[in-house]
Amino acid sequence: MDKPEISGRIMDFEVLKRLFRFVKPYKGYFILLVVLTLFLAVLAPARPYIIQITLDKFVVSGDYNGLINMVLLLIGLLIVQAFIQYAHTYLSGWLGQSAIHDIRIKLFDHLSHLRLKFFDNTPIGKLVTRVVSDIETLSEVFSQGLAAMLGDLLQLIFILAIMFYTDWRLALISLATFPVLVISTYIFKEKIKVSFTNVRNAVANLNAFVQEHITGMSIVQVFNSEDREMEKFKEINKDHRRANIRSVLYYAIYFPVTEVIGAIGVGLLIWVGAKGVINMDETGITLGMLVAFIMYIQMFFRPIRLIADRFNTLQMGIVSTSRIIQILDNDEHTPDNGNIVIGKLKGEVEFRQVWFAYNEADYVLKNISFNAKKGETIAFVGATGAGKSSIINLLNRFYEINRGSITVDGVEIYEYDLKSLRDNIGLVLQDVFLFSDSIRQNITLGNPEITDEQIMHAADLVGAGKFIERLPGGLDYNVMERGATLSVGQRQIISFVRAMVYDPQIIILDEATSSVDTETEEMIQEAIEKLMQGRTSIVIAHRLSTIQKADKIIVLDKGEVKEAGTHQELLDKNGFYAQLHRMQYREAS
C-alpha cells in the first residue's frame, strides 16, 4: 500500500488559487453566486427583527390591521428568501459540476498523454480514485464549502451587528457560551480532519485492491487464492470501516455537545431576558426583543455548529485538489515537439548504439544497432527479459532512450510529429486488450474516417472476415470487457485487423501468434506474408518456425546483440540461435 497521505493546511491559498482557475470561465456566474449569498446573509436576520417590531408595536397595542400588514410582509420576505435560496443552491451546484466537468476532462486528457513509465509505478485503482472520487469531492467545495462558509460568515456578522444595535446587554448574555462552542468546534475540526483524511486513504486502497483483483480474478482462481485474497480484502475493508466509524463517533459526540451548549445559551437569555421584560420600564427590554434574541441566538449558533463541517469539506477539497494537481504537474509525458508531419513513411528503421533502462543505470538494452530497410523483415529472438519488447516500446516512443539514436527514413524519431509517427506503425501485442464495446469500435478505436468496407477488407486479408460475419450483429457484436466473449485466438485476430486497418508502413508483431492454435497461426502467417510486401516488419517471436523467412534474425541476450543473420546463416554458426532451434525442435518432437 502507498504511504497514507496527510492533510495539509486548512486554507492552502496556493491550492485554492489553482482550483479557482477552473472557475474563471464561469466568472460571471460566480459573482452572481456571491451576490445571492450576500442577499441571503441580509435576509436571514431580517425575519426576527420584523417579528420583534410586530410584537412590540402591533400585538401589544392590539393593532390588528398593522399585524396583518406585518404578517404579509413576513410572508413576502419568506417567499423572496425561498426563491433566492433556490437560485443560490442551484447555481452553486451547477457551478461546482461545471468546474469538475472541466477538471475531469483536463485530468483524463493529461493521463492519456503520460508515459507508460508513470502507469508502471502507479496503481490503476488509485488513478480511478483521483479521476472519480477526488474530483467529485471538489463539487462539495463549491456547493457546501466556500460559498456556504462565506454565507455563514456574512450572516454571523449581520446577526452580531443587529444584536448589539438592538441591546448590547442581551447580546453579551447570548454570547456567554460562545467561547465554549468555539473550543469544542476547534477540537472537532482537528479530529474530523484527520479522520476524513484516513477515510480518503482507505477508499483509495480499497479501490486499488478491488480493481486489481477483479482484473486478475482468473489468476486468483487458478491458484486457489480466493481465501487468502479474501483475508487481505477483509483487512482493507476493516480499515475502511474503522476510519468511517471514527468519523461517525466524532459527529455523535460533537453535535449533542453543541446542542447542549446552545440550549444553555438560550436558557441564560430567557432567564435574564424574562426578568428584563418584567422590569421593562427600568431595563428597556421588551417581549419582542426577547423573542427576536432567542431567534438570533439559534440562527447564530447553527452556522457555528456547521462551520466545522464546512472547514472539513474545504479541507478535503484541498487534499483532493492537491492530489489532482500532483498528477497535472507530472511532466512524465512524451514530448511532442516534432514538426515533421508526413502522411506515409517509407519505413526504413535504424537503431544506432541505443542504450535504454527503465530504471537508472539498470540497462535492459546495451549498445543495440541494426538497420531495417524498406520492405525488410527483421526478427528478434531471445530468452524472456532479453530486451525484445523494449525495442518496440522505444520505436513507438512509449519510453525514451538513454543514449544513442533511433531514426525512421533517416530522421530522428523525435523530429516527427508523434501522431504522424504512430499512424505509420501497426502494432500487434501478445497480450491483447479489447474494450467493452463492439467489434467495430475495437478495430477503429472511434476513428470516424475508417469505413466498414475498410474494416472488412483488412479482416479478409487476415482471414477474419467470415469469423466476424458469423458473430451476432457482425461488426456491432459487443465483445464485453477485455474481449471475454471471444476466444484467445479470436481476440488476437481482432487486434491484427486493428493494426492493419490503418495501412501502416511499419508492422510490429510482438509474439503475435503465440496465443493462437496451429491452424489459426497458419492462416495468419499466410496473410502476414501478403501484408509484409512493401512494408518494413519487425517480428518478435518465441516460435522460430514463424521467422525462418525473415531477411535478418537478431539474437538478443541480456540486452545485447549476440548474433545476427538469416535463418540458415545462424544455423551454420552453431551458436545461440542454433541452440534455441535445437531446443524447440526437441520440444516439438
Secondary structure as GFF3:
##gff-version 3
##sequence-region A 1 589
A	DSSP	alpha_helix	13	19	.	.	.	ID=ss1
A	DSSP	three_ten_helix	20	22	.	.	.	ID=ss2
A	DSSP	three_ten_helix	24	26	.	.	.	ID=ss3
A	DSSP	alpha_helix	27	53	.	.	.	ID=ss4
A	DSSP	pi_helix	54	59	.	.	.	ID=ss5
A	DSSP	alpha_helix	64	112	.	.	.	ID=ss6
A	DSSP	alpha_helix	116	121	.	.	.	ID=ss7
A	DSSP	alpha_helix	124	129	.	.	.	ID=ss8
A	DSSP	pi_helix	130	134	.	.	.	ID=ss9
A	DSSP	alpha_helix	135	140	.	.	.	ID=ss10
A	DSSP	pi_helix	141	145	.	.	.	ID=ss11
A	DSSP	alpha_helix	146	166	.	.	.	ID=ss12
A	DSSP	alpha_helix	168	174	.	.	.	ID=ss13
A	DSSP	alpha_helix	178	215	.	.	.	ID=ss14
A	DSSP	alpha_helix	217	222	.	.	.	ID=ss15
A	DSSP	alpha_helix	226	278	.	.	.	ID=ss16
A	DSSP	alpha_helix	280	283	.	.	.	ID=ss17
A	DSSP	alpha_helix	287	328	.	.	.	ID=ss18
A	DSSP	beta_strand	349	359	.	.	.	ID=ss19
A	DSSP	beta_strand	362	372	.	.	.	ID=ss20
A	DSSP	beta_strand	377	382	.	.	.	ID=ss21
A	DSSP	alpha_helix	388	395	.	.	.	ID=ss22
A	DSSP	beta_strand	403	408	.	.	.	ID=ss23
A	DSSP	beta_strand	411	412	.	.	.	ID=ss24
A	DSSP	three_ten_helix	413	415	.	.	.	ID=ss25
A	DSSP	alpha_helix	418	423	.	.	.	ID=ss26
A	DSSP	beta_strand	425	428	.	.	.	ID=ss27
A	DSSP	alpha_helix	439	444	.	.	.	ID=ss28
A	DSSP	alpha_helix	452	461	.	.	.	ID=ss29
A	DSSP	alpha_helix	465	470	.	.	.	ID=ss30
A	DSSP	three_ten_helix	474	476	.	.	.	ID=ss31
A	DSSP	three_ten_helix	481	483	.	.	.	ID=ss32
A	DSSP	alpha_helix	488	500	.	.	.	ID=ss33
A	DSSP	beta_strand	506	510	.	.	.	ID=ss34
A	DSSP	alpha_helix	518	531	.	.	.	ID=ss35
A	DSSP	beta_strand	536	540	.	.	.	ID=ss36
A	DSSP	three_ten_helix	544	546	.	.	.	ID=ss37
A	DSSP	beta_strand	552	557	.	.	.	ID=ss38
A	DSSP	beta_strand	560	565	.	.	.	ID=ss39
A	DSSP	alpha_helix	567	573	.	.	.	ID=ss40
A	DSSP	alpha_helix	576	588	.	.	.	ID=ss41
###
